[in-house]
């Protein structure tokens, strides 16, 4: 790993989404930017990752924080 670590918050723009994954690869959460919190919008690429890797579909009533 690089000697200069970039912290999660520093690496993100105001409208970026982020997946939070544990050291064992388990999904811990999904960061949704403020402007999308009320819209229930998640980019299709993230929807596909959640479905294909973690078996989660947002249509199943998954809670987004």
Buried (B, 14 or more C-beta within 10 A) or exposed (E): EEEEEEEEEEEBEEEEBBBEEEEEEEBEEBBBBEEBEEEEEBEEEBBEBBEEEBEBEBEEEEEEE
